[in-house]
């Protein structure tokens, strides 16, 4: 991501620098890959009967 550190957690560095964090993050600092982002006890859980494939 070609950005400054104020714009994105992956921003900054010299040249084509790597991410510089343990795991990739969203622009807001939340984990981007592999981590579930939905709340565990959401009110609409009872409305979801089967998983969409």
CORRA-V308640 format. One record per backbone hydrogen bond with DSSP energy under -1.0 kcal/mol. CO is the residue of the C=O (numbers start at 1). NH is the residue of the N-H. Records with the same first field share a line. If there is no record, write none. Layout:
CO = NH ; NH
This chain:
1 = 3
3 = 12
4 = 7 ; 8
8 = 11
15 = 17
24 = 32
26 = 29
30 = 26
42 = 45
